[in-house]
Amino acid sequence: MKKIVIADDDFLVRTYLKQLLPWEEMGFVVAGDAKNGKEALMLVQQEQPTLLITDICMPVMNGIDLIKELKAVGRICSYPRTELS
């Protein structure tokens, strides 16, 4: 199965995203979630997910800095921009 990491400072949003789709039926497993970019960075390095879903505005390290850091260490091949309202 492909792994997913979810990063958002809002607990309810993280919970909703984990339940939004039938991840396992689609071949994914939620490997973990993080409440800020720094936690997400450590989780991504540990779990090496296929997909990272991140919020932009988070404390400690925001989503933009998280993506920049992952790109700098070669953990991101591409990052499509998708906005949910």
Backbone as a ProteinNet text record, in pm:
[ID]
protein_1_A
[PRIMARY]
MKKIVIADDDFLVRTYLKQLLPWEEMGFVVAGDAKNGKEALMLVQQEQPTLLITDICMPVMNGIDLIKELKAVGRICSYPRTELS
[TERTIARY]
83.8	0	87.6	36.9	105.1	68.7	166.1	145.7	110.3	28.3	-11.8	24	73.1	91.8	6.8	-64.8	-150.9	-94.6	-79.4	-27.8	-125	-177.9	-268.5	-274	-277	-280.3	-418.8	-519.5	-655.8	-688.6	-711.6	-740.3	-860.6	-965.5	-1085.5	-1060.1	-978.2	-944.2	-864.9	-767.2	-689.6	-780.8	-871.7	-965.3	-1053.8	-1105.3	-1191.4	-1116.1	-994.3	-917.2	-889.1	-868.8	-845.9	-970.9	-1088.2	-1214.5	-1282	-1226.6	-1288.2	-1308.6	-1207.8	-1211.5	-1183.7	-1225.1	-1191.6	-1047.3	-952.6	-811	-764.8	-798.5	-750.3	-804.8	-929.5	-988.1	-917.3	-856.7	-787	-637.9	-595.7	-455.9	-364.8	-423	-344.5	-368.3	-271.7	-286.2	-235.1	-309.3	-264.7	-157.6	-33.8	80.4	92.1	31.4	35.8	-12.7	-27.6	-66.6	14.8	28.7	111.1	37.5	61.7	-7.5	72	193.8	272.4	375.9	440.5	535.5	657.1	703.2	820.4	789.7	672.4	631.6	614.4	556.3	535.3	668.1	766.4	898.7	958.6	952.7	1005.6	926.6	794.2	709.5	735.4	752.8	782.2	916.8	1015.8	1147.1	1140.6	1056.3	1041.5	959.5	844.6	750.2	772.5	836.1	859.3	730.4	630.6	502.1	508.1	410.1	392.4	323.5	235.1	153.9	157.9	179.2	172.4	61	-34.7	-140.2	-110.3	-84	-43.7	-122.7	-144.8	-200.6	-86	-117.6	-14.7	15.3	-87.1	-68.5	-71.8	47.4	60.8	167.7	161.6	264.9	395.9	500.1	634.8	699.7	644.6	691	566.7	553.2	434.2	450.1	342.1	342.2	437.5	454.1	546.7	689.9	727.8	863.1	884.6	780.6	788.3	819.7	747	769.3	909.2	952.6	1087.6	1193.6	1175.9	1272	1275.1	1159.1	1152.9	1213.8	1190.7	1249.1	1401.2	1450.3	1594.6	1667.9	1601.5	1665.9	1629.2	1561	1531.1	1415.5	1324.5	1210.6	1088.4	1093.4	977.9	1020.1	946.5	970.3	888.8	765.2	678.9	573.9	518.5	414	304.8	199.1	85.5	14.7	-31.5	-102.8	-251.3	-313.8	-458.6	-514.2	-616.7	-678.7	-817.5	-846.9	-981.2	-1043.5	-1166.9	-1235.8	-1324.6
-119.7	0	125.1	228.2	357	433	506.1	578.6	724.7	777.3	917.5	977.2	1100.6	1178.4	1304.7	1338.2	1456.7	1555.4	1680.5	1784.1	1902	1928.9	2042.2	2071.8	2198.6	2234.2	2217.2	2197.8	2180.9	2032	1987.7	1846	1796.3	1877.2	1834.6	1817.8	1903	1891.5	1763.2	1735.2	1610.8	1488.6	1492	1380.2	1365.1	1476.6	1474.7	1419.1	1464.8	1418	1268.7	1217.6	1073.3	992.7	1053.5	982.9	1021.2	1117.6	1172.1	1068.4	990.2	892	752.5	650.8	513.6	482.5	541.3	534	391.7	297.5	160.9	95.8	123.9	69.6	124.2	241.8	305.9	271.8	184.4	142.4	227.4	306.7	393.6	358	392.3	383.5	515.5	572	695.5	655.5	688.9	649.6	735.3	853.2	940.3	1079.4	1157.7	1296.9	1383.3	1508.5	1602.2	1733.6	1800.4	1926.5	2049.7	2029	2140.9	2088.5	2180.2	2141	2066.8	2102.4	2034.9	1888.2	1862.5	1723.8	1649.7	1716.6	1654.6	1619.2	1707.3	1681.7	1554	1539.6	1419.3	1295.6	1309.6	1197.1	1153.6	1249.6	1218.1	1148	1194.6	1130.2	988	966.6	834.6	739.6	785.3	699.6	693.7	796.6	807.5	783.9	869.2	849.2	881.7	830.4	862.1	997.4	1030.2	1151.2	1227	1356.6	1445.5	1545.9	1551.5	1652.1	1750.7	1876.1	1973.4	2103	2158.5	2292.7	2390.2	2510.7	2612.1	2688	2732.3	2812	2721.8	2692.2	2610.6	2673.6	2647.9	2699.7	2620.6	2672.8	2614.5	2615.3	2543	2544.7	2538.8	2636	2636.4	2537.1	2516.7	2420.2	2453.6	2582	2623.7	2588.7	2621.4	2588.5	2437.8	2365.1	2218.6	2166.1	2213	2169	2207.8	2329.3	2372.5	2282.4	2250.1	2164.2	2024	1968.3	1835.1	1835.4	1941.7	1952	1963.8	2039.2	2058.7	1928	1838.6	1710.8	1599.6	1636.1	1539.7	1446.6	1483.7	1398.5	1426.9	1530.3	1563.7	1560.5	1483.3	1479.6	1588.7	1602.7	1706.5	1738.5	1855.1	1890.6	1968.5	1895.5	1964.8	2051.5	2163.5	2254.5	2231.9	2197	2176.6	2252.3	2329.7	2405.1	2352.6	2330.9	2291.3	2405.4	2432	2540.5	2484.1
0	0	0	-62.3	-64	62.8	116.2	242.1	218.9	311.7	311.6	447.1	446.3	569.1	555.1	662	664.5	766.5	725.6	814.8	818.9	936.8	956.9	1105.7	1142	1283.9	1345.8	1264.4	1312.9	1325.8	1448.1	1475.6	1396.1	1388.3	1316.9	1167.2	1110.7	969	945.1	1031.2	1017.4	1025.8	1121	1138.3	1015.1	964.6	846.2	725.3	703.5	588.6	596.2	716.1	731.5	698.2	718.4	695.7	564.2	494.7	373.3	263.6	238.8	130.5	184.6	111.8	152.9	111.8	185.7	149.8	120.7	208.5	192.4	65.9	33.9	-89.2	-212.6	-198.5	-309.5	-310.9	-218.1	-216.6	-130.7	-39.9	47.8	193.6	276	420.9	478.6	573.9	638.6	739.7	707.9	790.3	915.4	913.8	1029.7	998	1104.9	1087.1	1182.4	1145.9	1222.8	1239.6	1354.2	1381	1340.3	1289.7	1238	1138.9	1070.4	967.4	1019.5	1137.3	1194	1223.6	1282.3	1307.1	1174.9	1076.1	945.2	879.7	892	834.3	892.4	1023.6	1088.4	1045.8	1036.4	998.4	854.1	765	625	613.7	688.7	684.7	739.2	838.5	899.7	812.1	763.6	691.7	540.6	484	340	259.3	280.3	212.2	63.5	-6.6	-147.8	-163	-67.5	-75.1	57.1	48.7	164.6	138.8	230.8	225.4	336.9	301	402.4	394.2	511.1	523.9	495.9	461.2	438.9	567.6	638.8	760.4	883.6	935.9	1057	1145.2	1275.3	1364.7	1350.1	1408.1	1413	1275.2	1179.3	1040.5	952	861.7	775.8	659.6	586.3	478.1	364.4	334.8	228.6	267.5	391.9	438.2	445.1	481.1	483	343.7	244	106.3	59.2	90.8	52.5	115	242.8	312.5	251.3	223.1	162.7	22.2	-50.8	-184.5	-175.5	-77.7	-61.3	-29.8	42	77.4	-20.8	-129.7	-234	-206	-116.4	-82.9	-169.3	-253.3	-336.5	-482.7	-559.6	-703.9	-772.4	-730.3	-783.7	-678.5	-687.6	-592.9	-664.1	-700.5	-763.7	-661.7	-704.4	-614.2	-630.6	-521.2	-519.4	-400.9	-423.2	-314.3	-287.5	-161.6	-119.6	-42.8	-69.5	1.8	109.1
[MASK]
+++++++++++++++++++++++++++++++++++++++++++++++++++++++++++++++++++++++++++++++++++++

